[in-house]
């Protein structure tokens, strides 16, 4: 059975879900509680900071990304940022962006939070707000302009679904017009609300190709940096078609998970996964990792039967293994975005 080794000291990023609260209603949300699971309670700021510092010391990780839910819904978020900043190599944040007023932007710059990654699902106000389930387009665009003007490293996040795919070209153009030079392209992950929505939310192969082709042109002609943020099954996105784009493999199956700490201090192997590896308020990192490497991580590293023999599998690992598990019921299947056969 395949075995997975932990990251080298200092390698990798610990994602910290500082809250499960969110006042948006994205149909693609991968959080387990978006599909009806109990929403975890938030640890107090001082307890959360102490726990994250302890996890970093035990794991050797040195970069933290704050996420949620929506991080800016916590009134004590500044205290969390200030508590973590001296103890990390890098500190970044994923956010809806709509609450980032001038004072917030100044604080993020002072604390060297970078990159800050607001989400744009469309370049059209009505479409974006419909896809987000809230009137937030204008505030998010204003925040992006403030971040760029202040010199805060900024990246736009985009999630490709059947609903959002037609808007990606215009999102790239809007990002460029705003002065943003980095875009994170994430495919739909069939977890949380994304799994509950079923196959109708998945982008078609033609839509996926059109989005990646737009990204390829944006990199080549505009100098944008487009990062394919979540592993794709490369049979559906042959990398030779997009020579300016970088494709990785699923971090969980590849042996360097993007570990995620939930608001209660429970550890998962990635932000997509609902599987709790252990409670770090009660167990040590080494205890949780020993159990995970012998069980969950080893299972995730196995190549799914439909992908065995594929020339791309060493690079993509069959795509997102959690999406296969959530959408198709077990790990014998490839990523639901993989081409049949």
ROROLO-910343 format. One line per 10 residues: number of its first residue (from 1); their letters; for each residue x, y, z of C-alpha. Coordinates in pm, 1 decimal. Layout:
BEGIN
NUM) a) X,Y,Z | ...
This chain:
BEGIN
1) xxxxxxxxxx) 0.0,0.0,0.0 | 124.4,349.0,-84.0 | 268.7,548.1,201.5 | 281.4,923.3,242.4 | 561.1,1112.2,411.9 | 507.5,1436.6,603.6 | 630.7,1765.8,455.7 | 986.9,1875.4,513.1 | 1043.6,2125.1,790.5 | 909.7,2463.8,682.9
11) xxxxxxxxxx) 733.3,2327.1,373.9 | 362.4,2350.0,309.6 | 80.4,2574.1,425.0 | -154.6,2533.6,719.3 | -501.8,2663.0,630.2 | -684.9,2788.1,936.7 | -1061.4,2818.5,916.9 | -1102.8,3095.3,1171.2 | -1482.3,3071.0,1155.4 | -1751.5,2862.6,995.3
21) xxxxxxxxxx) -1981.2,3162.1,965.6 | -2054.2,3303.0,620.8 | -2321.2,3539.6,492.8 | -2294.2,3429.1,131.4 | -2473.1,3138.1,-35.9 | -2238.2,3009.0,-306.6 | -2379.6,2696.0,-467.5 | -2028.7,2550.4,-501.8 | -1924.7,2589.6,-135.1 | -1720.2,2287.7,-27.1
31) xxxxxxxxxx) -1755.6,2338.6,349.8 | -1929.7,2036.6,502.1 | -2165.5,2261.1,697.3 | -2280.6,2421.6,371.3 | -2451.7,2089.5,299.7 | -2617.2,2061.4,639.8 | -2342.2,1929.0,869.6 | -2321.4,2102.1,1209.2 | -2123.4,2423.9,1185.9 | -1823.1,2414.3,1422.2
41) xxxxxxxxxx) -1804.8,2671.6,1697.6 | -1522.2,2925.9,1689.7 | -1235.6,2899.4,1936.2 | -1163.8,3228.3,2117.8 | -888.0,3430.5,1952.0 | -626.7,3366.9,2221.3 | -694.8,2992.7,2225.2 | -684.6,2973.2,1845.9 | -355.8,3163.2,1823.2 | -198.0,2944.8,2090.6
51) xxxxxxxxxx) -314.9,2628.7,1915.7 | -187.4,2738.5,1572.9 | 151.2,2831.6,1718.8 | 171.4,2489.9,1884.5 | 74.6,2312.8,1559.7 | 339.9,2504.4,1367.0 | 604.8,2412.4,1621.6 | 511.7,2042.7,1612.6 | 460.0,2009.6,1237.7 | 743.7,2217.2,1098.2
61) xxxxxxxxxx) 497.7,2415.1,886.3 | 570.9,2786.1,870.4 | 307.2,2940.8,642.2 | -54.7,3008.2,741.3 | -353.8,3093.5,527.6 | -662.9,3223.6,705.8 | -993.8,3117.6,557.3 | -1342.6,3018.9,664.9 | -1635.6,3067.9,629.3 | -1568.9,3436.7,595.8
71) xxxxxxxxxx) -1274.1,3544.6,813.9 | -1377.3,3910.7,835.6 | -1698.3,3817.2,1018.0 | -1481.5,3774.0,1329.3 | -1455.5,4103.6,1515.5 | -1137.4,3974.1,1679.1 | -967.6,3885.7,1349.5 | -709.3,4165.5,1396.9 | -604.0,4004.4,1725.2 | -561.6,3670.0,1547.9
81) xxxxxxxxxx) -349.6,3826.2,1274.0 | -135.9,4014.5,1525.5 | -92.0,3703.3,1737.2 | 24.5,3490.3,1446.6 | 237.3,3734.3,1247.1 | 559.6,3706.2,1455.2 | 549.8,3326.1,1441.3 | 501.2,3254.8,1070.5 | 707.1,3287.1,756.4 | 404.1,3398.7,557.3
91) xxxxxxxxxx) 45.5,3489.2,641.1 | -224.8,3506.0,373.1 | -603.8,3529.4,367.8 | -890.1,3408.9,149.5 | -1195.1,3631.4,180.3 | -1506.6,3748.0,3.6 | -1337.9,4088.2,18.9 | -1650.4,4298.3,54.5 | -1564.3,4420.3,407.3 | -1212.0,4533.1,329.3
101) xxxxxxxxxx) -1250.3,4908.2,376.8 | -957.9,5152.5,390.4 | -885.6,5079.2,757.1 | -879.8,4704.6,696.4 | -649.2,4740.3,396.9 | -408.3,4953.4,600.4 | -401.8,4689.0,875.4 | -338.8,4407.0,627.7 | -50.8,4600.7,476.6 | 97.3,4676.3,818.8
111) xxxxxxxxxx) 84.6,4308.1,916.3 | 222.0,4195.0,578.1 | -74.3,3970.4,502.5 | -5.3,3848.3,150.4 | -156.1,3755.4,-72.0 | -507.6,3866.2,7.4 | -742.7,3668.3,-215.5 | -1093.9,3806.6,-276.1 | -1337.1,3605.6,-484.8 | -1489.3,3716.4,-815.6
121) xxxxxxxxxx) -1731.9,3479.6,-984.8 | -1831.7,3717.2,-1264.8 | -1739.3,4060.3,-1396.3 | -2106.2,4153.8,-1416.2 | -2273.4,4287.3,-1100.2 | -2602.5,4102.9,-1135.9 | -2439.8,3770.9,-1226.5 | -2179.0,3789.1,-950.1 | -2433.2,3877.0,-683.0 | -2667.3,3600.7,-798.2
131) xxxxxxxxxx) -2384.5,3346.2,-785.8 | -2273.6,3465.8,-441.4 | -2625.5,3491.7,-305.2 | -2569.5,3847.8,-181.7 | -2523.6,4201.7,-312.3 | -2145.0,4228.3,-279.6 | -1995.1,4290.0,-625.3 | -1937.9,4663.7,-591.0 | -1781.1,4629.7,-244.4 | -1549.8,4350.3,-361.1
141) xxxxxxxxxx) -1433.2,4545.0,-666.9 | -1373.4,4852.1,-448.1 | -1169.8,4638.8,-208.4 | -957.4,4500.9,-491.6 | -883.1,4854.8,-607.9 | -786.8,4957.8,-252.7 | -558.7,4658.9,-204.9 | -377.4,4722.3,-532.7 | -344.6,5095.5,-463.6 | -199.1,5020.1,-120.2
151) xxxxxxxxxx) 55.8,4778.2,-261.9 | -89.0,4475.1,-84.0 | -12.8,4159.6,-288.8 | -350.6,4054.8,-421.1 | -491.7,3760.6,-613.5 | -842.5,3711.8,-748.5 | -999.9,3373.8,-675.7 | -1235.2,3216.7,-929.2 | -1424.5,2887.2,-897.0 | -1514.7,2716.2,-1223.3
161) xxxxxxxxxx) -1861.4,2562.8,-1228.7 | -2116.1,2519.9,-1504.5 | -2271.2,2848.9,-1389.6 | -1952.1,3053.9,-1357.5 | -1747.3,2922.4,-1651.6 | -1904.1,3158.9,-1909.3 | -1785.3,3454.3,-1698.5 | -1417.1,3362.9,-1659.8 | -1284.2,3551.4,-1962.3 | -1442.8,3873.4,-1836.9
171) xxxxxxxxxx) -1315.2,3811.9,-1482.4 | -960.9,3792.0,-1620.6 | -1009.1,4121.2,-1803.3 | -1158.3,4292.7,-1499.3 | -873.2,4169.7,-1277.4 | -619.7,4307.1,-1525.1 | -804.9,4640.4,-1549.1 | -800.2,4670.6,-1168.8 | -424.7,4614.8,-1161.3 | -444.4,4264.1,-1016.7
181) xxxxxxxxxx) -178.5,4045.0,-1176.3 | -252.9,3709.7,-1013.9 | -560.7,3488.7,-1052.6 | -624.0,3157.4,-875.7 | -835.5,2926.1,-1091.0 | -1012.9,2660.4,-886.3 | -1228.8,2391.3,-1039.6 | -1551.5,2281.7,-873.5 | -1487.2,2032.9,-597.0 | -1772.5,1793.1,-536.8
191) xxxxxxxxxx) -1788.4,1839.4,-161.5 | -2027.1,2019.4,72.0 | -2290.2,2212.1,-123.2 | -2098.1,2128.7,-440.2 | -2169.3,1760.2,-385.3 | -2529.7,1821.6,-284.4 | -2587.9,2012.9,-610.2 | -2495.6,1700.3,-805.8 | -2353.0,1668.8,-1157.1 | -2548.5,1964.8,-1296.2
201) xxxxxxxxxx) -2299.6,2203.3,-1133.2 | -1991.1,2045.1,-1289.4 | -1839.6,2235.5,-1581.5 | -1854.4,2052.9,-1911.3 | -1527.5,1948.5,-2078.0 | -1587.5,2222.1,-2334.0 | -1632.8,2484.8,-2063.5 | -1322.2,2371.4,-1881.0 | -1119.2,2389.7,-2201.0 | -1255.7,2736.2,-2281.9
211) xxxxxxxxxx) -1160.6,2864.9,-1935.4 | -809.5,2722.8,-1951.1 | -764.5,2856.9,-2303.3 | -864.9,3202.2,-2175.7 | -613.4,3166.9,-1894.5 | -343.6,3062.0,-2140.4 | -406.3,3372.6,-2351.0 | -413.2,3598.1,-2044.5 | -74.7,3471.0,-1931.0 | 81.5,3490.7,-2276.5
221) xxxxxxxxxx) -62.9,3826.4,-2383.8 | -135.8,4018.8,-2063.3 | 134.5,3887.2,-1834.6 | -116.1,3767.1,-1576.8 | -14.6,3483.4,-1345.0 | -289.7,3222.2,-1346.0 | -248.1,2948.8,-1088.5 | -450.7,2630.0,-1130.3 | -521.5,2611.8,-761.0 | -683.2,2268.3,-725.9
231) xxxxxxxxxx) -571.8,1955.5,-905.2 | -744.1,1865.8,-1229.5 | -752.1,1520.4,-1390.0 | -513.8,1594.9,-1674.8 | -698.0,1369.4,-1919.4 | -962.2,1645.2,-1914.2 | -704.2,1923.4,-1932.9 | -400.1,1802.6,-2127.6 | -122.7,2037.2,-2015.9 | 40.0,2048.4,-2359.5
241) xxxxxxxxxx) -257.2,2257.7,-2473.5 | -177.0,2523.9,-2215.7 | 202.6,2562.2,-2203.1 | 191.3,2879.4,-1993.3 | -13.8,2721.4,-1713.0 | 123.0,2514.3,-1425.9 | -66.7,2203.3,-1319.2 | -1.3,2016.8,-997.8 | -147.1,1703.2,-849.7 | -378.5,1657.9,-554.7
251) xxxxxxxxxx) -172.2,1751.8,-250.4 | -330.9,1478.7,-39.1 | -253.0,1198.3,-282.6 | 84.5,1353.8,-362.1 | 216.6,1330.4,-8.0 | 220.9,1697.4,95.4 | -130.9,1770.4,217.1 | -251.2,2126.2,255.1 | -348.5,2063.9,614.1 | -656.6,2248.0,737.4
261) xxxxxxxxxx) -742.2,2336.6,1096.5 | -1112.4,2391.8,1152.3 | -1260.1,2654.7,1389.4 | -1267.0,2402.8,1676.0 | -907.6,2285.4,1634.6 | -976.0,1966.7,1441.8 | -732.9,1872.8,1164.5 | -824.3,1769.5,810.6 | -588.9,1679.7,526.7 | -724.1,1954.5,300.6
271) xxxxxxxxxx) -992.0,2220.6,299.0 | -1212.2,2009.0,69.9 | -1214.0,1701.3,289.9 | -1482.1,1651.3,557.5 | -1269.5,1376.7,717.9 | -1135.0,1478.3,1057.7 | -791.1,1327.5,1117.3 | -783.2,1424.8,1483.1 | -856.0,1692.1,1742.8 | -537.3,1889.5,1806.3
281) xxxxxxxxxx) -679.2,2039.1,2123.3 | -660.8,1685.3,2267.4 | -395.5,1498.7,2067.4 | -43.9,1576.5,1952.4 | 44.1,1636.0,1589.4 | 262.2,1323.2,1580.0 | -18.6,1101.6,1714.4 | -265.9,1229.4,1457.4 | -14.4,1199.6,1173.5 | 86.5,844.4,1260.9
291) xxxxxxxxxx) -276.5,737.8,1244.4 | -345.7,936.2,925.5 | -43.0,800.7,738.9 | -144.9,443.9,814.4 | -507.5,499.9,714.0 | -661.6,797.3,538.1 | -351.0,930.8,360.7 | -243.3,587.4,241.0 | -586.5,523.9,91.3 | -587.3,862.4,-79.4
301) xxxxxxxxxx) -247.5,795.6,-237.1 | -364.7,483.9,-420.5 | -417.6,530.7,-795.5 | -782.9,471.6,-886.0 | -834.3,175.3,-1121.9 | -970.7,385.3,-1413.1 | -649.8,591.3,-1409.3 | -398.0,309.1,-1395.8 | -182.5,311.9,-1706.5 | -274.7,669.3,-1797.8
311) xxxxxxxxxx) 26.2,872.1,-1911.0 | -85.2,1166.3,-1695.6 | -153.5,989.1,-1368.2 | 192.4,1043.6,-1220.0 | 134.4,1416.8,-1256.7 | -228.7,1443.8,-1142.5 | -290.1,1134.0,-931.1 | -636.3,1098.8,-1080.5 | -740.9,1451.7,-982.8 | -925.8,1545.1,-664.8
321) xxxxxxxxxx) -969.4,1227.5,-462.7 | -1215.9,1384.1,-220.7 | -1437.7,1485.4,-512.5 | -1440.6,1125.0,-630.9 | -1533.9,1006.3,-283.0 | -1807.8,1265.4,-227.4 | -1963.1,1256.0,-573.5 | -1925.5,890.1,-668.1 | -1922.3,711.5,-334.8 | -1579.0,550.8,-313.1
331) xxxxxxxxxx) -1216.3,587.0,-413.2 | -1239.8,328.5,-689.7 | -1352.0,612.8,-914.2 | -1151.4,887.1,-1077.4 | -1225.7,1253.0,-1027.3 | -1578.5,1326.4,-1157.3 | -1424.8,1578.3,-1400.2 | -1214.8,1304.3,-1563.3 | -1303.9,1205.9,-1915.9 | -1486.9,872.2,-1944.5
341) x) -1271.7,581.5,-2049.6
